């Protein structure tokens, strides 16, 4: 049963808003979300540059905006340091959510600590338990969430809209204010506004996830090539933004789980 104070939009309303805000600046999209959903909207960030740009913009609109992150238990120490830096810089609370130990413990006992290197199925299972399950718990209590997704990041993100229904999470609203921005626009915003900078970017990282699953990108590589680099021709998604079970990731999952796309090694 939907609580009477919840703000829910249907497909038509979300589509109309997507068209209305498609050419608007990110700040206007964020302002709309905060004014519409209040405390039932939150920013999701892993403290990469896109999420930090969104956080900074939102904080300038409403210093009490909610911010959350998922601690998988395998993050780089630099990311944990970023959490403290961001707290101090903005004077905000960051809601940190963790995987369910009752799911982690049997997984590690049965398949090992670094199970993700052994097969794509194992990697997807690890992501499901360490990322997707805690994310679901957060989103179950929200009417909308704000992400730093951009259309140019990966093929599976090329059609995202600035305002859209999130069918993978009960039909809440997903807000992607940076959908039409390019990487250089984000970098310019960060520099001009003195936004805290994740130190791993200075070591060649173009994308930052769990420590054992992310490496610096090589010259000329796609920015997300540093994710799960040992997998052959695998799409660079964990399921947080492109869910397998609801079909949004179906053609990608079929490709990476076939015998022709086995892990290529960790050299």
PyMOL commands that set and color helices and strands:
alter all, ss='L'
color gray80, all
select helices_A, chain A and resi 11-21+26-40+49-61+77-90+101-111+115-117+120-139+155-157+167-169+183-193+199-203+211-213+223-226+250-256+259-261
alter helices_A, ss='H'
color red, helices_A
select strands_A, chain A and resi 41-44+66-71+95-98+144-146+163-166+172-175
alter strands_A, ss='S'
color yellow, strands_A
deselect
rebuild
show_as cartoon
